[in-house]
Amino acid sequence: MTYTLFLVLIMIVAFLLILIIMVQNPKGGGLSSSFGGGGTQSLGGVQNTTSFLDKSTWTLSIVLLALILLSNFAAPNRNAVNTSSEIENTIDNREVQDIENLPEVGSTSQDSVQ
């Protein structure tokens, strides 16, 4: 449940970040000029709009990074049951087989052949 919540929040923040980036263009030729009205007499002024978009971009990018890092801790652990590796299991099985195949004490090589 927590992991799903993180994924939804990551998608929302990523979408908002895409919108903010598409709206701004510091050269003056982006979508921000069409929303601002075309002149320098826009609501709040051009400098304030640019400053708001710049701060929004940084804030959303930091929030996105934090959500991605936190979602790593909320992710379900799929390998919780089997903690030993396949190599360790193979080594353990070989040790058991080697112990079972040892000749008994006091027997000679002739006894083991017959």
C-alpha positions as CSV (number, residue, x, y, z in Angstrom):
1,M,0.0,0.0,0.0
2,T,2.8,2.4,0.9
3,Y,4.7,1.6,-2.2
4,T,1.7,2.3,-4.4
5,L,1.2,5.6,-2.7
6,F,4.8,6.5,-3.4
7,L,4.4,5.5,-7.1
8,V,1.3,7.7,-7.4
9,L,3.0,10.7,-5.8
10,I,6.1,10.2,-8.1
11,M,3.8,10.2,-11.2
12,I,2.0,13.4,-10.0
13,V,5.3,15.2,-9.2
14,A,6.8,14.1,-12.5
15,F,3.8,15.4,-14.5
16,L,3.9,18.7,-12.7
17,L,7.6,19.0,-13.3
18,I,7.1,18.4,-17.0
19,L,4.4,21.1,-17.2
20,I,6.6,23.6,-15.3
21,I,9.6,22.9,-17.6
22,M,7.4,23.2,-20.7
23,V,6.0,26.6,-19.6
24,Q,9.4,28.2,-19.0
25,N,11.9,29.3,-21.5
26,P,14.5,31.9,-20.3
27,K,15.1,33.1,-23.9
28,G,11.5,34.4,-24.1
29,G,10.3,32.1,-27.0
30,G,8.5,29.4,-25.0
31,L,5.0,28.8,-23.8
32,S,5.5,31.4,-21.0
33,S,5.2,34.2,-23.5
34,S,1.8,33.0,-24.6
35,F,0.6,32.7,-21.1
36,G,2.1,36.1,-20.1
37,G,0.1,38.1,-22.6
38,G,3.0,39.0,-25.0
39,G,4.2,42.2,-23.3
40,T,6.2,43.1,-20.3
41,Q,3.0,44.2,-18.4
42,S,2.1,40.7,-17.4
43,L,0.6,39.8,-14.1
44,G,3.3,39.9,-11.5
45,G,6.0,41.0,-13.9
46,V,8.3,38.9,-16.1
47,Q,11.1,38.6,-13.5
48,N,8.7,37.4,-10.8
49,T,7.2,34.8,-13.2
50,T,10.6,33.5,-14.2
51,S,11.7,33.4,-10.5
52,F,8.6,31.4,-9.6
53,L,9.1,29.0,-12.4
54,D,12.7,28.5,-11.5
55,K,12.0,27.9,-7.8
56,S,9.1,25.6,-8.7
57,T,11.4,23.5,-11.0
58,W,14.1,23.1,-8.3
59,T,11.5,22.3,-5.6
60,L,9.7,19.7,-7.7
61,S,12.9,18.1,-8.8
62,I,14.1,17.8,-5.2
63,V,10.7,16.4,-4.1
64,L,10.9,13.9,-7.0
65,L,14.4,12.7,-6.0
66,A,13.3,12.4,-2.3
67,L,10.2,10.4,-3.3
68,I,12.3,8.0,-5.5
69,L,14.8,7.4,-2.7
70,L,12.1,6.9,-0.1
71,S,10.1,4.5,-2.3
72,N,13.2,2.2,-2.3
73,F,12.6,1.6,1.4
74,A,8.9,1.0,0.9
75,A,9.4,-1.5,-1.9
76,P,8.3,-5.0,-1.1
77,N,11.2,-7.4,-0.5
78,R,10.7,-10.3,-2.9
79,N,13.8,-12.2,-1.8
80,A,13.0,-12.3,1.9
81,V,12.4,-16.1,2.1
82,N,15.6,-17.4,0.4
83,T,18.7,-15.7,2.0
84,S,21.3,-18.2,0.8
85,S,22.6,-18.1,-2.7
86,E,22.7,-21.0,-5.1
87,I,26.4,-21.2,-4.9
88,E,26.3,-21.6,-1.1
89,N,23.7,-24.4,-1.5
90,T,25.9,-26.2,-4.1
91,I,28.9,-26.0,-1.8
92,D,26.9,-27.4,1.2
93,N,25.6,-30.3,-0.9
94,R,29.1,-31.2,-2.1
95,E,30.4,-31.2,1.5
96,V,27.6,-33.6,2.5
97,Q,28.3,-35.9,-0.4
98,D,32.1,-35.9,0.4
99,I,31.4,-36.9,4.0
100,E,29.0,-39.7,2.9
101,N,31.6,-41.1,0.4
102,L,34.5,-41.3,2.9
103,P,35.8,-44.9,3.5
104,E,35.1,-46.3,7.0
105,V,37.9,-46.4,9.5
106,G,39.8,-49.7,9.4
107,S,38.7,-50.7,5.9
108,T,41.3,-51.3,3.2
109,S,41.0,-50.5,-0.5
110,Q,40.4,-54.2,-1.2
111,D,37.4,-54.2,1.1
112,S,35.8,-51.2,-0.6
113,V,36.3,-52.8,-4.1
114,Q,34.5,-56.0,-3.2
